Amino acid sequence: MTDADPTTATAPLGREGTLGDFWTAIRPVAAALAVGLALFGVLFWSEASAAVGIWESSTAYNHCFFVIPIALYLAWDRRDDVVGRVAQPVPWIGVLILPLALLWFATERLGIMEGRQLIVITMVEILFLACLGWQLAWALSAALLYLIFLVPFGYFLTPWLQHVTAVFTDIGLTILGIPHYSDDLIIEIPDGRFLIAEACAGLRFLVASVAFGVLYACLIYRSPGRRVLFFAASLVIPVVANGFRALGIVTLGHILGSAEAAAADHLVYGWIFNSFVILLLIAAGMPFREDHRRTPVARPAVTQAADAPLARRLQPVMAVVLIGLFAAAGPLAAAWFDRAGLASKLATVAPHFVLPNGCAPASGTPDKILATGWGVLNTQDFTCGSMRLHVLVQVFPARVSPAALAASRARLSGEDLSDERIFSSLTVPGIEPQHWRTVTTEDPPRLTAMTYWLDGKPSGGGLADRLRQARNSLFGAPLAPVMMAVSAEPIHPQGKAGKGMTGAEHQMAERVVAVFLNAQATLADQVASMASQPTG
């Protein structure tokens, strides 16, 4: 009779998995995983809080609250695969965190929050792999990889989706013989005008469909081919369905003789229509289902001996320490550079604005100069007829990160408070810069024209400018970035404010902002003075 292997034991073969099998599998590394996840929560709190904020504020990502429960269910669905397995940590996998930390730092300097969040989720996947080992991580791969849907990604597809929807609607109206005129995202019929706005792009339906499609494919199918086909269908069908939805709303406006009547509840119609499409997708996939219970694979149970060598029992600890050290490199470097940027103090210079005819300082709202977390913010309020103007100018330290600039832009324009936004541009030929980015929000009902100056020149806000400001955040620059926002909103009697602006109010807001900006002949000189103020 020979001695048994301390890492194996005899167990019933071919039985179904239970909750006890999960605990047996992960018990040796449970504490290490908990510590590692808590460490990630501390290091990357800003990424997590930003994600949760988007889940709450955007209807396109409300489903993200269900991702973790769904991942747990997927793990339970694979319970048979963990029978007889135990975690076998591979600490050296932690070295993969180092290039990810460098990539995280690059995306942080560029101000790409989506990229930072995707990198953090990848780090979490590596943490699980390092602690669980190859076999157990593979058995639970569906649940682990589903965690990627915690990241609210896909917003960059919105302009493309708007264009696809506009082209689809244009072609559909031509086929139906409805007279119309198309100009980019604007479609006009004799009965009114339609705009393919962000909310009409179909992003919320596409994101929800993809998350559902992956879940459905993991639960219903076993073969990779069928999973890929269903996943592809969940990508294509929502885009096509959203095109039919937009076409239906415009056609309904033609039938009713009123564009506003047809578009009044277009989002409700959209959810009903796309829910119906998802149901059809489910019905189409059911005949090919493969969700029968699999025969459990016969394998000997593997256990962790109590007297296992100390080095083996310390492997999960080693993995967490290695991953934690490498993961902390990026946030520590970013904090050091941010501290260097905040060390500069800018002089508080208030810009002087020339008021066109019909505009006057708003009563009861004195000008303010505020020291913010990043730089100095000057606010001034005016009334121009039936519109109230709110003008903000913020001067940043030269070494501010692009992320702080992007956050300030969203805050000054109010776009971080509204899920219904329309982006456009405004041309003001009498000043420099001539081209301003505009954001129209529904709640609050406001049109905001924005721009900012980088290295003393008007910025286009593209990747090249992000790279330039990322360089400035590392090495400094002689001129400070300056951002300006001019917001116009209708003045309504107390308690009479509605949701959104009417077409006439929107045109008036554009006109008032353009007239105000056109009167600022010395704007470029004032910005140059503010940007070049000595720092101390």
N, C-alpha and C positions, 0 to 999 in steps of 0.2 A: 504494500500500500504506500503510495507516494503522497507528499504534501501537496495541498491544493494551492493554486495560484492566488495570492492575496487579493488580486484585483478582480477575480471572477468568482461566481458562485452559481450553483445549480438553481434554476427557476423554471416554473412551468413555461412551456413554449407555445407560441401561437395564440396567446390570449389577448383580449382587447385591453387597450391602455386605460388607466384610471388617473385620478388626480394624484394618487400616491406615486404613480410612475413619474409624473412631472417633478414632484418634490424629490424623489430619489435621484432623478437625473441632475437637477440643478442645485441640490443642497450643498455640495462642496463649494460652490461658487456664488451662492445667493448673497452672502454678505458683501463680497467683493463687487458684484454687479450693482448692489444698492449704493455702495460708496461711490462707485464710478459714475452712476447716473446722477447722484447728488452733486458730485464735483462738476459735471457738465452743466447742471442747473445753475451753479454759482458762476462758472466761467462764462457761460453764454446766456445769461439771464436776459440781455437785451434782445437777442434773437427769439427766445421763447416768448417774451412779453409782446414783441412786435407781431409774432404769428397769432397769438391769442387775440390781440387787438383787431386783426384783420378778420379772424373767424367771427368775432362779435359784430363788426361793423359792415361787413360785406356779405350780401346774400349769396355770392358766388362760392363762399367758403364756409358757410354755416355747417356743412356736413363734416368738417374737420373735427368737430367735437366727438364724432362717433368713430374716429379712426382707431384710437387705442382699444375701445371695446371690441371693434371688429377684428383687430389684430389678435386679441386674446381669444376670440372665438375661433379664428383660423388656427391658432396653436392647439386649441382643444380638438378641432376637427382632425388634426394630425396626431392625436394621442397614441394611436397604434404604433406610430413610427418611433416613439421614444421608449417603447417597452424594451428593457434590457440594455438601455444606453445610460451612460453617465458622462458628465462633463469631463473633458480632457483638455485643459487649458494649453494654449500655445502662446506664451508671453511674447515671443519675438515678433508676432504679428503687430505689436504695438509700434514698431518702427515706421509702419505705414502712416502713422499720425503726423510724422514730421513734415513730409511734403504737403499734407493737407493743411497743417498749421501755416505753412508759408503761403499756400493758396488762399486760406482764410484771410491772412493779413493783406494780401493784394486786393481781394474783393472788398475788404473793410475800407481800405484807402480809397477805392473807387466808388464807395457808397452804394454797393449792390447788395442790399439786404437779402434778396432772394438767393443769391449765390452763397452768402454766409450761412443761411439756414440749411441749404442743401449740403454744404460741407459739414455742418454740425451733425446732421442726420447720418451722413456717411461715417463720421467718427463714432457715432453710437453703434452703427452696424459693426464696425471693427471692434468696439468694446465687447459686444456680444460674441463675436467670433473668437476673440482672444481668450475669453473666459469659458465659453462652452466647448470650444474645439470644433474641428471640421465636421464630424459626423452629426453631432447634435444640432449644430447651427444649420446644416443642410436639411435635417429633418424638420426644422422650424423656419425654413427660409421664407415660405410664403407669408407667415405672420411678421417676420422681421422686416422683409422688404416692403410690406404694406405700410410701414411707418413713414415711408417717403411722402405719403399723402398728408402728413402733418404740416408739410411746407406749402403755404399758399402760393404756388407757382403757376405760371401761365398767363399772367397779366400782359406780358409783352406781345402776346398773340392778338390782343384786342384790335389794333389798327388793321391787321390782316383780316380778321374776322369781319370787321365793319366793311372792308372793301369787298370781300366775297359776298356778303349779304346784299350789298348795294348792286353788284353786278347780277346776282341771281334775280333780284327783284326787277331790275331793268329788263332782263331777258324775258322773264315771266310776263311782265306787262306788255311787252311787244308781241308775245305769242297770243295773249288774250285780246289783243287789239285795243287796249285802253290807251288813249292818248296821254303822253307824259313827256317830261323833260328831265334828264338826269345830269347832274353836275357834281361829280365826285360822290359825296355822301348825301347829297340833297336830291330828292325826287319830288317833282311837282306834277300834279294832275290838275285838271280844271276845277276840282273840288277842294283843293288845298295843297299844302306843302308838308312833306315828310322829311325828317332828318334821321339817318341811321346813326344814332348816338351810341355811346359805350354800352348802355343798358340793352340796346337792340343787337349788339354784336353776337350774343349767344354764348359768351364766355361762361356764364354761370351754369348753363345747361351742359356745355361741353365738359367742364371740370367735374361736375356731379356725375355725368355719364361715364367718364373714364374711371372714376373711383368705383362706381357701381360695376362697370364692366370687368374690372380686375377681380373684384370680389366674386362676382357671378362665375367667371371663368375658373377661379380657384376652387369653388365649391361644386360646380356642376360637371366640369370636365377633368379628365386625367391626362389625356394625350396633349403634348405641347402644340401640335398642329391646330387642334380645335380651340385651344386657349388663345393662340395668336389670332386666329380668324375672328373670334368673338371680340377680342380686344380691338382689332382693326375696325370692326363694325361699330363698336362703341365710340370710336374716334370720328368716323365718317358720317354716320347717320345723324348725330346731333347738328352738325354743320348744315347738312342738307335740310333737315327739319326746320332749323331756324330760318333758312332761306324761304321755305314755304310759309312759315309763320309771318315773316315780314311782307311777303307777297299777299298773303290773305288779308292783313290789316290794311294795306293800300287798296286792295280790291274792295274791301268792305267800305272804305272811305268813299270810293267811287260809287258804290251802290247806294250808300246812305246820303251821298251828296255833301258830306262834311268830313274833312280830315280829322278835326278835333274830336268828333264823336267816335270815330273808329279807333283813335289812338288813346282814348281816355283810360281804358283798363288794359292796355296792351301787354303789360307784364303779367297780369292775371291770366289773360288768354294764353300767353306764352307758357306759363307753368302748366296749365291744363293740357295744352297741345303737346308739350314735350313729355309730360307724364304719360300721356296716351302713347306716344312714340316708344318710350321705354317699355311699356307693357307689351307692345307689339314685338319689340326686340327680345323680350323674355320669352314670349310665346314662340317666336321663330327659333330660339335656341333650345327649347325644351325637347323636341324630338331627337336631338343628338346628345342628350345628357349621358353622363358616365359617372353619376354620383352614387353608384352602388357601393356598399361597404367592401373595402378591400380585405383580402385574407391576410391577417397579420403575419408578418415574416417571422419564421422561427429562428430565434437567436438566443444564445445564453444571456442571462442577466449579468450586467457588469456592476459591481459595487465598489465603493471606495473603502478600502480596509482602514480600520482605525489606527493601525500601526504602520501606515504607509510612510515612506521616507519623508522627512521634514521638507526637503526640497520640492517634492511633488505637492505637498499640501500648501506650500507657499507660492506655487505657480500663479494662482489667480491674483494674489496680492502683488506679485511682481508685475503682472500684466497691467493692473490698475495703476500702479506707481509709474510705470513707463509711459502709459497712455496719458496720465494726468500731467506729467512733466512736459511732454511734447505738446499736448493740447493747450497748456497755459502759455506757451511761448508767444502765440499770436496776440491774445488779449493783452498780455503784459507789454509787448512792443507797442501796440496801438495806444495803450494808456500812457506810455512814456512820451510818445510824440504828441498826444493830445495835451498833456500837461505842459509841454514846451510851447504849444500853440496858445494856450490860455494864459501864459505868463505875460503876454503882450497886452498893454492897456491902450485903447484907442481914445483919442480926444473926442469929446461929445460935440460934434458940429451939427447944428440943426439946419437943414436945407431951407431955402426961402423960395416959396412958390408964388408965381404970378397968377392971380385969379382972373379968369375971363369974365365977360359980362354975364350977370345972372348968378354968379357964385359968390358965396360969402362964408366966413368961418362959422362953423356950427356952434350954436349957443349951448353952454353947459358942458362942452367937451374940450377942455384946454389941451394945448399941445403937450406931449410927454416925451421925455428922453429917458429910456430905461436901459439899465445894464442887465443884459440877459446872460444865459449860460455861455453863449457864443457871441461876443461883440456887443454893440450898442444899437438899440432900436429907437427910432424917432417916429412918432405917430401924430398925424394931424387930420382933423375932420372938417369937411365943408358941406354946405348944402347948395345944390345947383338945380333950382326949380323943384321938380317932383322927385329928385334923386339926392341921396346922401352919398358923398364921396369919403372914403376912408383911405388915407395915403400913409403908407409905411415905408420907411427907408432903414435898412439894417446894414451896418458896417461890421464886417467880420475880421478877426485876426488873419494875417497873411497865411498862417499855417493851419487854417481851418481845414478839416477833412471834407471831401465831397459829400459824405453821408450827412454831415451837419447842414450843408447847403441844401441838400434835397429835403431834409426834414423841415428846415425853415421855409422853403418854398411851399411845401404842402400845408404848413401851418398858416402862413401869411395869406395864401389864396383861399383857405377854408376847404380845400379838397379833401383833407383828412377827416372832415366832419360829415361828408356827404358821399353816398354811394352812387348818386345820380349826377354825373358830371359830363359836360360837353367841352372838349378841347378844340380851340380854333386859334386864329391869329388876327391881329389888328395892325394895320399899316397907318403910321402917322408920319407923313412926308416932311413935316416942318421941323423935326428934331432929330437928334442922334441918340439912341438907335431909332430907326424907322419902324422896325418890325418887333411887335410885342406878342408874347404868348398869352392867350386868354383862356380862362377857366370859368365856365358857367355852372353854378351849383343850384340844385332845386331846393335844398333845405340846409342852410339859409338861401333865400332867393337872391342871388348875387352874381354879378359879372366882375371878374378880376383880371386886369392886364398886368403882366409881370415881365421883368427882365432882370439880368444882373450883369455886372461888369467884372471881368477877370483880367488881371494884369493891366488894368486901365482901359480895356477894350470890351465892347459889348460881346457877350457870350451867346453862342448858339445852343448851349446845353447838351451837345453831343458827347460821344465817347472821347474825342480828342480833347475837349475841355475838361472832362473828368480826369484824364491822364495828366493834363497840365496841372490841375489843382492837387492831384495826388502827389505829384513831384513837389509842388510848393509846400504841401503839408509835411514833407520830409526834410526839405532843405531851405524853406523860407522863400520870400519874394519881396521886392521893394514896395509893391502896391497891395493894398488890402482889397479883398473882394467886397463889392457893394451890391445889395439886392434892393429892388424897389417894386412895390405892389400898389396899384390903384384900383380900389373896389368901388363899384356903384350898385346901390340897391334901392328899390322904390321906397318912398316914404308913405306908409299907409296909416290911416287913423288907428288909434289904440284898439287892439283886438280884431282888426279887419285884415290883417296880413294873411295872404293865402300861401299855398305851397307852390313854389316855382314862380316864374315871371311869365306874363303873357307875351305874345309876339311883339306887340307894340312897346311894352316895357323893356324887352330885351334890346330892341332897336334904339330906344331912347338911351339905355345904359351905355351902349356902344358909342353913341354920338356924344354923350356927355364926357366919357372918358377920353375920346379922341380930341375933343375941343380943349379939355383941361391940359392934356399932354402937349398939344400943339402950341399952347401958350408958354411952355417952359423952354424958352430959347437958350437959357444959360444952364440947362440941366447937365450937359456933358462937362462943363467947367466946374460945376459944384461937385459932381461925382469925383472928378479928378482931385479936387481939393480934399474931399473926405478920405479918398483912398490913400493919399500921400501924407496924411497927418503922422507926425512922429510918434513912435510907440515908446513906452517906458516900462 
